[in-house]
Each structure stands twice: as structure tokens, then as C-alpha cells.
């Protein structure tokens, strides 16, 4: 592994230079936004952006995921909408004792391959109110704890997974 400073100069993989620069610039811009553009923060921001770029290239190499901006925007919009709808539903159920809860576990068979894509999806799943991935199930399944197992949980997760797969540019092989 090259250190963060060897990343941008003299790299032996020319296909790595472009993604490294794009990530470094993106992370640098993020630093500027978060730090408020204070000139005193430029040097630490540059170091942080280079270190974060190096780490991101180690854990998510270029080509592992191919983000599609239009699909990502659609996924983000649906995710935010679903989060609000589910959050209101959870709050309503928590505040009104007459509304029945049927907590339990369901198995969701994901089409995503084990690894970073599946981990990203389960992380996003855990952010949706009312569902928490608890671990693996037999096969390619995930064990999901739900507040109400009588809801169409697996259908909702399948729709989320399809949008997520499109956003990261992954196509499921149905053959």
C-alpha cells in the first residue's frame, strides 16, 4: 500500500490517478464546506482530504461501485420520503396504544453480492424507521427485525434494493 502522499505522485497504476484526484477534490470541497472556508483550515483540510482519499481507495477501489448520478438522486428522494413516512408511522404507533404492533423477524433474500455493496445497503436499511438488519440468514438472506411483520417489509426492501442497485450501477444476473 502506498501512503497518502505517494498516492498522487508516481503511482504505478495510471487508472488510479483520475479517481484519486476526483475523490481528493471532492473531499477537499467537503472539508471547505464543513469548515466554513476559513483560510486557517486549508492546510489541515488538505492533509485530511489526502488521508481520506487514501483510505477510500483502500476500502472502495475504483470500479467496485459505479455511481449513477440520476439514479442516485431518485434513490435519495425515495429514501428521504420513505424515512419520513416510516418515521411518522413509527411515532403514531408508539403514541397510540390502540394501534397494534407485531414485532418480529423476517428474512429478506438480497440479490446483492456479499461485500461493500451489501454492507452499504444494510447500513441504509438500518436508517429506515421500523427495520433493523440483525445479521445473516441462510443463503444470501438477511435477518431483519421489524416493528410490524404484517406490513409488506420484503416488498419495500426489494424496491429499495432495486433503486440502490441502479444508483451504484450494479445489475443482478437473473440467468
C-alpha positions in Angstrom: 0.0 0.0 0.0 1.2 3.4 -0.8 1.0 6.2 1.8 -1.4 9.1 1.2 1.3 11.3 -0.3 2.6 8.6 -2.7 -0.9 8.3 -4.0 -0.8 11.3 -6.3 2.8 11.1 -7.5 4.5 8.2 -9.1 1.6 5.8 -8.9 2.2 2.6 -10.7 -1.5 2.3 -11.7 -2.5 5.1 -14.2 -6.1 4.1 -13.8 -5.9 5.1 -10.1 -4.8 8.7 -10.7 -8.1 10.1 -12.0 -10.3 8.6 -9.3 -7.8 9.6 -6.7 -7.8 13.2 -7.9 -11.6 13.3 -8.1 -12.0 11.9 -4.6 -9.4 14.3 -3.2 -11.1 17.3 -4.8 -14.5 16.1 -3.6 -13.2 15.5 0.0 -11.4 18.9 -0.1 -14.6 20.7 -1.1 -16.5 18.8 1.6 -13.8 20.0 4.2 -14.2 23.6 3.0 -18.0 23.5 3.3 -17.8 21.9 6.8 -15.0 24.3 8.0 -16.7 27.4 6.6 -13.9 28.3 4.2 -11.6 29.6 6.9 -8.1 30.0 5.4 -6.5 28.8 8.6 -8.2 25.4 8.0 -6.8 24.9 4.5 -3.6 23.1 5.5 -5.3 20.6 7.9 -8.0 20.2 5.3 -5.6 19.3 2.6 -3.9 16.7 4.8 -7.3 15.3 5.9 -8.5 15.1 2.3 -5.4 13.3 1.2 -5.6 10.8 4.1 -9.3 10.3 3.5 -8.7 9.8 -0.2 -6.0 7.1 0.5 -8.4 5.3 3.0 -11.3 5.4 0.5 -9.1 4.0 -2.3 -8.1 1.1 0.0 -11.6 0.2 1.2 -13.5 1.0 -2.0 -11.2 0.8 -5.0 -12.2 2.4 -8.3 -14.5 0.2 -10.3 -16.0 -1.5 -7.3 -19.0 0.8 -7.5 -20.1 2.9 -10.4 -22.4 5.7 -9.1 -25.0 6.9 -11.5 -26.0 10.5 -10.5 -29.6 10.4 -11.9 -30.3 7.0 -10.3 -28.7 8.2 -7.0 -30.9 11.3 -7.0 -34.0 9.1 -7.5 -32.9 6.7 -4.7 -32.1 9.6 -2.4 -35.5 11.2 -3.0 -37.3 7.9 -2.3 -35.1 7.1 0.7 -35.9 10.5 2.3 -39.6 10.2 1.5 -39.7 6.6 2.9 -37.8 7.8 6.0 -40.4 10.5 6.7 -43.4 8.2 6.1 -41.9 5.4 8.2 -40.9 7.8 10.9 -44.4 9.2 11.1 -45.8 5.6 11.2 -43.5 4.6 14.0 -44.3 7.7 16.0 -48.0 7.1 15.5 -47.7 3.5 16.6 -45.7 4.5 19.7 -48.0 7.2 20.8 -51.3 5.5 20.2 -51.6 2.3 22.2 -54.6 1.1 20.2 -52.5 0.6 17.1 -51.3 -2.9 17.1 -47.6 -3.8 16.8 -46.5 -7.2 15.6 -42.7 -7.1 16.1 -40.7 -9.9 14.8 -38.1 -11.1 12.4 -38.3 -11.6 8.6 -35.8 -13.0 6.2 -35.0 -10.8 3.2 -33.2 -12.5 0.3 -30.9 -9.9 -1.2 -29.6 -10.1 -4.7 -26.5 -8.0 -3.9 -23.3 -9.9 -3.6 -21.6 -10.1 -0.2 -19.2 -7.3 0.3 -19.2 -3.5 0.1 -22.5 -3.2 -1.9 -24.4 -5.4 0.6 -22.9 -3.6 3.5 -23.9 -0.2 2.2 -27.4 -1.5 1.6 -27.8 -2.9 5.1 -26.5 0.3 6.5 -29.1 2.3 4.6 -31.7 -0.2 5.7 -30.9 0.4 9.3 -31.6 4.1 8.8 -35.2 3.4 7.9 -37.5 3.5 10.9 -39.1 0.2 11.8 -36.5 -2.1 10.3 -33.1 -3.1 11.7 -30.8 -5.7 10.0 -29.7 -8.1 12.7 -27.5 -10.5 10.8 -27.2 -13.0 8.1 -29.8 -15.6 7.3 -29.3 -18.9 5.4 -28.3 -18.4 1.7 -28.0 -14.8 0.7 -30.6 -13.7 3.2 -30.6 -11.0 5.8 -32.4 -11.3 9.1 -34.5 -8.1 9.6 -36.2 -7.0 12.9 -39.4 -5.2 12.1 -42.0 -3.4 14.3 -44.8 -4.9 12.3 -44.2 -8.2 10.4 -47.7 -7.9 8.9 -46.5 -5.0 6.7 -45.1 -5.7 3.2 -41.5 -5.4 4.5 -39.8 -7.6 1.9 -41.6 -5.9 -0.9 -40.5 -2.5 0.4 -36.9 -3.7 0.8 -36.9 -5.2 -2.7 -38.0 -1.8 -4.1 -35.2 0.0 -2.1 -32.7 -2.6 -3.2 -33.6 -2.2 -6.9 -33.2 1.6 -6.6 -29.9 1.2 -4.7 -28.6 -1.3 -7.2 -29.4 1.1 -10.0 -27.7 4.0 -8.2 -24.5 2.1 -7.8 -24.6 0.6 -11.3 -25.0 -3.0 -10.3 -27.2 -5.3 -12.3 -28.5 -8.5 -10.9 -27.8 -11.6 -13.0 -31.2 -13.4 -13.3 -29.8 -16.2 -15.5 
